[in-house]
Amino acid sequence: MAKLSLLLHRILNVHHPFFEIVTDTNPDYSVNDALLIQYSRSFWGYVVYNTTTSSVCEWKIFDRKSSDSSFADQLKSFLPANLLHHSFNRVLVVHYSPRTIFIPEVLKTAAEENACWNFTLGIDPDEIIQPYPMPSLEGKFLQGIEKDFFDAVTTRFSNVVWMPYAATQLQTAGLSALIRLTVIGHTMFVAVQKEQKWLLHQSYPFETPEDMLYLLLKIIASFSLDPETIVVELDGFIDTESAITRLLKQYIRNISWIPVQQFKFPLTDEFSFTQPLAHIDRILTCVS
């Protein structure tokens, strides 16, 4: 029987998801299934989806606790054993790291790319820099991934694709100015575009709706955007009638919600809180 649960409070034990959608409590993964791993400083997550039917079979998100255990042990703590040993036709890691930059095609050599990275973010000896091509934007992303996490994933899975979350928040055409805001737990991920140029991609912790509003208005002011005309797109764990949304509407005129466009989810008729589904749908649509 399909199972759907949403726990709006943050559960501190990493072994219990604060959000889950499961179509089968004992899933038998198929050759057409692919795996998406979500990773950030504040949460872990995984999605099993079928590439043939464009449907999500399983999705769970866990609070990430600081831990002295290795990344390999942490992976085992939240990924089921049958999932860890299945040969998925694709494994994608979406990395929500703020250590991400976009490199335009005019920088053609590795030396130029490294110089740009070092100048912008500095050198961290404990990370591996992974590229993610974006031909539509005439360039590529570079993302810094912790070595221990990189080794843990690549030891367990083969042919892993590393994708920065920033790549899913950018669009190549459309509005002259746009802010995309994703809320997961007590972290907001913000991307700012103006005239099809990427101005900002950053994550911010917050505790209250007032914190989020303050940060958003500060971003709008810092880029000389107009709160009367700027469009703010919302997705993630934020409801259309939540206290956060009601407060934002008092100061931001144009708020829109990203719809579910391509992938099918279990029990969607019983699930009115659709923004988490739109968040994953956008990621999977970008990589399909």
N, C-alpha and C positions, 0 to 999 in steps of 0.2 A: 504494500500500500504506500502511496506517496505520502511523504511527510514534509510539513512546512512549519518552521517555527521562527519567530523573531523575538529576540530578547533585547529590549531597548536599554536595559542597564548594562554596564560594562562588567563582564565577568573576569575576575582576575586570574582564574586558573586557565592556563593556556590550552589545556586538554578539552575544554568546553567551548564550543563556538558561541559567539554572541549573535551570529546570524547563520542560518543554514536552510538550504533547499535540497531535498533528497528525494529522488524518484523511487529508490529501492534501498531498504536498510542493509541489504547484502548484495551490492551491485556486482554484476559479472561484466567486466569491461570488455569491449569488442575491439576488433582491429581498426574500426573507423573512429574510435574515440581519441581525442587529443586532450592534453593536460595544460592548463594555465596555472601558474603559480604567481600569487601576488605577494610582494615583499616590501615592507617599509620599516621605518624605525619603530612604529607603534602597533603594527598588526601584520599577521600572516594571512594568507588565504589560498584556496585552490578551487579550481573549476574543472570539471570533466565535461566535455562537450563533444557531440557527434558531428563530424565534418560533413557527413552525407545528408543528414536530416536537418542540419542547422538548429539543433536543439541542445539545451543545457540539461545534463543528467544529474549533476551534483555540484553544489557550491557551498563552501563553508568559510567563515572568517573567524579568526581567533585574535584576541588581544595578545600582543607580544610583550612578554616580561623580560626585563634584563636578567641575564642568566650567565653563570660561569660555565655552563656546559657548551660543548662544541656545536657548531652549526649542524653537523651531521646528526648529532643526538637530538637537536631541536627539530630537524626535519622529521625524524622518526616519531617525535612527540605529537605531531599534528597530522601527518600523512598516514593513512591506513596501510597496513602491511601489504594487502593485495594490490594497492595502488603503487606502492614503491617498487613492486616486482613485476608490474605489467609493462609490456613493450608498447607504448603509445606511438601512434603514427606521427605525432608532433608534440614537442614540449616547448612551451613558451613561458618565459619569466618576465613579468611586468614589474619593473623596478621603480618604486616611487621615490627614488633618491633625489635630494636637491642638488647633488653633485652631477649635474647634467648641463651640457652646453651644446649649442647648434653650430656646426662648422660649415660655412658656405663653400661652394665648389671652387671659388677663387683661390682658396688655400689648398694647393694641390699636393704638397709634400707632407710626409710624416713629421718632418722637423717643424714646419709651419703650424701643423695641428697641435703638436706638443707644446710649442711656444704659446699658442693661444690658450690651451688648457692650463698650463702652469701660471700664466699671467692672471687668468680669470679665477681659478679655484685653488691653485697651489698643488704641491706634490704631497700625496699620502702614500707612504711605502706599503701600507697594508691593503691596498686596493688594486684591482685590475681594471684597466680602461677598455671598454667594449664599444665598438661602433654599431650604429643602427642606421642604414641608408634611408634617406627620404628623397627619392628622385623628384617627387612632385614639388618639393620645396627647394630643389637644386642644392642639395647639401646632405649632411648627415649629422646625427647626434653622436656625441661621445658621452658615455655614462661611467661613473666610477662605482665599481662593485667590490664589496669586501672580499678579500682573497679566500677567507675561510668559507664564506657562503658560496662563492663561485666553485670552489673545489668540492664542497659537499654535494651541490646539485649536479655537476658534471661527472662526478664519480658514480652517482646513482642513475643518471639518465644520459643518453647519447643524443647528439644532434639538437642541442638546446639553442633556442633563439632568445637573445636578451634584448628586451624592448623597453625603453624609458617611457614612463607614463606620459611624459610631456608630448610624445609623438601622437597620442590619442586625443590630446586636447587642442591641437592646432587644426585649423581648416585653411584650405588654400584659396578660397574665394568667398564672396558674400559680403557681410557687413563691414563697414569702414572701421568700426571699433567694437570690440567684444571682450567680455571677461567670462571665462569658464571657471566655475567654482564647484569643486567636488568635496563633499563632507563625508568622512569616514571616522567614526568614533569622535574623538576630540581633536581631530586634525583637519584643516582645510587646505586643499590643493588648488592653487590659483594660477591660471594662465591668462595673460593679457596680450591681445593683438590690436594693432591699429594700422589701417591701410595695408593689411596682409603682411605686416611685419611683426615678428615675435618680440615683445618687449620684456616679458617676465614669465618665468615659471618657478614657483616657490611654494613651499609648504609652511604652514603656521599652526602651532598649537593654540587651542583656545579652551576656555572653560564655560563661558556664558554667551548667550546671544549678543550681549552688548560688546563682548570681546571681538566677536566676529564682525559686527557692524563697524567697530572702530578700525579694525585692520583693513576692511574693504574700502571704507571711505578714505583712509590714508593712502591706499594704493591708487584710487581714483584721482586724488589730488596730486600725487607725486608724478603722474603721467599727464596731468592737465586734461583729464577727461571730464565730461559733463554728466553728472548723475541724472540729469533730466533726459539725456539722449542715449547714454551708454546702455547696451544690452548685457544683462548678466544671466548666463545660462547656468542652471543648477542641476546637479544630480548627486547620487550617493545616498547617504542615510539622513535624508532631510525630507520631511513631509510638507505637502502643499499647505497644510493648516498648522504647522508647528509654530512655536513661539519665535524661532529664528526667522522663519518666512514672514510672519506678520510684522516683525520689527524691520526687516529689510525693505518691505513694501512701503514703509513710511518714508524711506529716504531714497529708494531706487525706483524710478518710474517703470522701467522696462525689465521685468523678470520673466524668463521663459524656462520651460522644463524640457529636457531632452527626452523624446519618446523612445519606446522600444520599437525598433525598425525591422530587424531581421530574424533574430533568434527566438525560438519557442522555449518557454519556461513551464515547469509543472505547476498546476493549480493557479494559473494566473487569474481565473475567474473569481477565486476566493481571496485574492491578494490585492488590496487597494493601494498599498504602499509600494508604488511601482518604481520609484527612483533608484533604488539599489539595482533593480533589474536593468534599467536603462544604462546604468554605469557599466555593467558587464557587457551588455549588448553592444555598446559603443566600442569597447576594447576588442571584442571578438569580430565585429564588423570590419574594424580597421585591418585585421590580420587575415581575414578570410579571402 
